[in-house]
Amino acid sequence: MNSRIEVTGLAAGYNGSSVVRGVAFSLDAGQILAVLGPNGAGKSTTLLALAGLIDRTEGSVQIDGTELASSHPRRAAKRGIVLVPDDRSLFTTLTVTENLRLAATRRSKVDEALDLFPRLKDRLQVPAGVLSGGEQQMLAIGRALVQDPKVLLIDELSMGLAPVIVESLLPVLRTVADAGVAVVLVEQHVSLALATADRALVLAHGEEVLAGSAADLLADPGRIEAAYLGTTLAV
Ligand SMILES: Nc1ncnc2c1ncn2[C@@H]1O[C@H](COP(=O)(O)OP(=O)(O)OP(=O)(O)O)[C@@H](O)[C@H]1O
């Protein structure tokens, strides 16, 4: 089935107050959405709300037309929403194989994930904590993929990684999308994210300030810059 996530009027935050408001997008399997914006714009908060890890104070999240309960991470995971958090949350003392097997819905999923990251095949018995940053990110994404996501949420794939490593990881997201996953990528590295994504959403102060085709925005960096600076331009 061709999965779809539809988000309307999403507001979410902490301790009863909303730090993001009115976030809306829809995304089909096979598509990549880049969520951009300056520090503190609410990008991570949006992903946490989609994954059910924090309260949604308003709005709706639907997967394949069926509403997803707010603040219910297990239900979100069961419906196929899987988050790669910015801290990667690996079991650092467990090996690569153990990290993957613990998360896998089926044993065959582990082999599929390793095929996407052949470098990890040489590290199977190495504890996650001694992997390089790039290898740890491969493992974090691999651990999400073995859960058979319909919607893959990735928070700051580039965190702590050299641009050359990021450039080698991003094409894997296209392969993942092509295999039938909707990918939402929160990223500070604007040009690399736009070069990878189909569409982009820019948040500032918790609200959408710009949205459009990634190719159009890549070709017109002034619009992104203005959005980061808080100047609203017509899309
Ligand atoms: N656990 C929390 N409790 C209270 N406020 C929080 C919490 N986490 C984040 N915030 C606040 O929510 C706002 C949005 O933060 P968020 O981390 O979503 O932004 P971001 O766009 O992901 O930024 P960055 O790129 O710096 O990670 C910020 O003002 C931040 O201080």
The ligand as a Gaussian input file, in Angstrom:
#p B3LYP/6-31G(d) Opt

LIG

0 1
 N       12.215000      19.670000      26.927000
 C       11.908000      20.968000      26.717000
 N       11.254000      21.673000      27.658000
 C       10.908000      22.965000      27.452000
 N       11.200000      23.651000      26.324000
 C       11.870000      23.001000      25.356000
 C       12.258000      21.623000      25.495000
 N       12.893000      21.240000      24.362000
 C       12.909000      22.324000      23.550000
 N       12.301000      23.371000      24.146000
 C       12.120000      24.705000      23.572000
 O       11.305000      24.602000      22.419000
 C       11.734000      25.521000      21.420000
 C       11.964000      24.760000      20.124000
 O       13.037000      23.840000      20.310000
 P       13.416000      22.737000      19.236000
 O       14.488000      21.898000      19.833000
 O       12.179000      22.083000      18.745000
 O       13.998000      23.643000      18.073000
 P       14.873000      23.206000      16.817000
 O       14.323000      23.962000      15.668000
 O       14.922000      21.722000      16.707000
 O       16.286000      23.793000      17.209000
 P       17.748000      23.162000      17.112000
 O       18.084000      23.211000      15.656000
 O       18.551000      24.107000      17.931000
 O       17.659000      21.783000      17.684000
 C       13.000000      26.193000      21.949000
 O       12.638000      27.452000      22.468000
 C       13.450000      25.278000      23.063000
 O       14.097000      25.988000      24.083000

